[in-house]
Amino acid sequence: MAEPSQTCFDMETLDIKAPKSWNELNLSQLKIVARLIDLNLDRETLLLTAFCTLTGVKIRHDIRGIRFVYQKKIFKLEPYQVQCFSNKMAWLLDDRPCDIVNPTSVQSHLINIKFGSYFYANTMIGRYETTGKVKFIRKAMRELGKRYLFMSRTKAAMIQLWWAGVMGYLQGLYPFVFPKSAGGGNMISHFVTYQNLMLMLNENRPQDNKMIENAEVHDVLSALNNKIDQYEQMKEKLKK
């Protein structure tokens, strides 16, 4: 086989198409991303590896140093150009997934899912994020109606990313229930969160909790969003 020709390229001459957001990933690409994220690579290595893997760019090491290969063309990049390539994938770490490709058979927007099932699944996925134990993803999926006899770490990571996209989607629909300022470092237990949610909806009738759990998740979140919105409006009026 003939050796690919080595050519001098600048950034403008390389017609390399890379995904620009979470929403552009297909299932195969989501699998690649999930596998890379699970490796706990440093930022620069993760982004460059993701760029090369998702675009088909190969990295070649030889006595002349590092070369890049794309469509049978060999080229060398200056460090700033490598950095530029890496930065094209910065959204992987800097942007929150929202409504991305679904690696499961669960309805992508949780239509017809009970609120209790959603809340339990969210709790289990939170435990997976804390412990890294795949069994919690399996428990979450079982609650949502999908059983896995075996689940790989890559599959679990794909589901966790998809769920982050589900939560981003729900945040857009119900901004008062999922305020953006509340992201990360939430130390309130799931039990306390559950109690607070129920107190907002059951009108001091704890016997209605089961009925709320069995209602569709969007009906419950919509009611919560409306209640919080009304409360916030009332607070604003009292300030005047």
N, C-alpha and C positions, 0 to 999 in steps of 0.2 A: 504493500500500500504506500502510495506516495505521501511524503511528509507535507503537511499543510504549510502554505507559504507564510512567512513572517512579514507583517505589514505594519507600518507606523500609523496609528490611529490617534485622533483626538476625540473628546467626548461627543462632539457633534456628529462624527462620522459613524459612530456605533449605533446601529439601528436595533437596539436591544429593548424588548418590551417586558416590563416587570409589573406585577400587580401594584396598584397605587393605594389600595385601601383594603380593609378586611372584607368588604362586600364583593370584591373582585375575585376572591379565592374560590376555586372549585374544591370538590371533596379531596382530590389527590393532593392539591396544594395545601389544604388545611392539614392533611396528614403530615406533610413535610414540616410545616410550621410547628405543629404540636410536638413532633419528635425533637426538633431543634430546641424548642423552649424547655422541654423536659430534661435536656442535657445540662441546663444551668450554665451556659457559656457566658463569658463576659460580653458586654454590649457590642463592642466592635466586631468580635468574632462571630457572634450570632447574626448580626445584620449582614456582614459580608457573605457568610455562608448561606444565609437565606437568599440573598440576591443571586448568588451563583447557582444555587440549587433550583430556584424557581425560574430562572431564565435559560438554563442550559450552558452557562459559561463554565468552563473547566479551568482549574488552577493547575499549572504544571511547574514542578520544581526541577531545575537542572543546574549544571555548573555555571550557567549565566545568571542564575537567580530565579526569580519568580516570573513566569509568563502566564498569560491568560489566553484561552482558546475559545473561539466562538465561530461556529459555522465554518470550520476548517481554516480559520485565519488565526494566526498567532500574533499577539501584541503585548507590549509592555505598558504598564501604567505607572505614572508617578504617584507617590504617596497621597498627594492631594486628590488625584483622580480616583484612587481606591476609596478614599474617604467619601468622595462624592457618590460613588456607587453605593456604599454602605448607607449613606444618608437617605437614599431613595427608599429604603426599607424601614426608616425610623418609625413609621406609623405602627409597626408591629409592637413596639414597646411604649409608644407615646399616646396612641389613640385607643380608646375603649372599643371593643367589638360591639356592633349593633346589628341585629337581625341578619346574621351571616348564614352561610350554607349549613344545612342541618345533617349531621352524620348519623342521626337516629331515625326511627319510624314514628317518633312522637310528633304530633302536630306542631309545626314550627312556632306558632304564636300561642300555643297552649289552649286553643279553642276546645271547649268541652272538658277541660281538666278541672277537677274540683279544687277549691281553694286549699283545703286541708292537704291534698296531695302535693300541690305546688309548694306549700310552706314546708312540708317535711322534706321534699326533694331539695329545696334551697338550703335547708339546714344540713343535709347530708353532703351536698357539694361544698358547703362551707367547711365541713370537717375534712373533706378530701384536700382542700386547699391548705388546711393547717397541718395535716398529717402526711399527705402524700399517699395514703392508703386507698388502693383501687376499690376495696370493698364498699366504700361509702358512695362511690359513683354507681356501683351495681345496685345498692339499696335505693338510691335516688331514682334510677331508671325503673326499677321494679315498682316503685310507688306510682310512677307515671305510666305504667302498663307495658313496659318492655323488659323482659327477663333475659339476662346474659348468664349462661353457665360458666363462661370464661370471658375475661376482658383483659386485653393487653394494656400496658401503661400508655401506649400511644393512643389507643382508643379512648381511654379515660381522659387523657389530656385534650383530645379532640372534643369530647363531650363537655368538658369544663369550659373550653373556649366558646363552644356554641351556647352554653348556658349564660356565659358572660354577655353574649350577644342578645340572648333573650331578655336579660335584665336591662340591657341598654335600650332595647325596644320598649319594654314596660315603663322605663323611666321617661321615655318620650311621650307615652300615652298618659301616664299618671305622675306628673312632675311633683305634686304635693306629697304623694306617698313615697316617692324615691327622689328626694332633693339631691341635686348634684353635689352640693356642699357636704353631704353626709358620707361621701365615698371614702373607704379606707379607714382602718384603725378603729372600727366600731366595737367597743368593748361591752355593749349591752348584750346579754345572753339571748338566745333564741326563745327561751321560755318567757323572759320578761317582755320581749317584743311581741310574742303571741298574746300575752295577757293584755298588753296595751292596745293591740289591734282589736281584740274582742271587746274590751271596755268601750271602745269608740263606736262599736256597732251593735252591741247587744242590749243597749238601753238599760243597763244594770239587771239584765235577765240572763245570768250565766247558763240557764237551761237552754238558751237559744244557741249556744256555742256550736253544738253539733250540726244544727241547721245551717249555720254560717259556713262551717267547714265543708259541708256537702254542696254548697252553692258553687256556681262556676266562678273560676278565679277572676275573670274580667268583670263579672257583676260585683264581686266583693271589692276589688280594687277601684272600680269606678265609684262605688258608694263611699269608700274611704277618701278618695281624692276629692269628692264633692264636699264631704264633711270638713276636711281639713281646709279646703278653699273657703268655705263659709266661716270657719273659725278665724282664719287669717283676715278675712274682710271685716269681721266683727272687731278684731283687735285694732285694725286701722281706723275704724270709725270711732272707737273709744279714745284714740290718741288725739282726735280733733276737738 
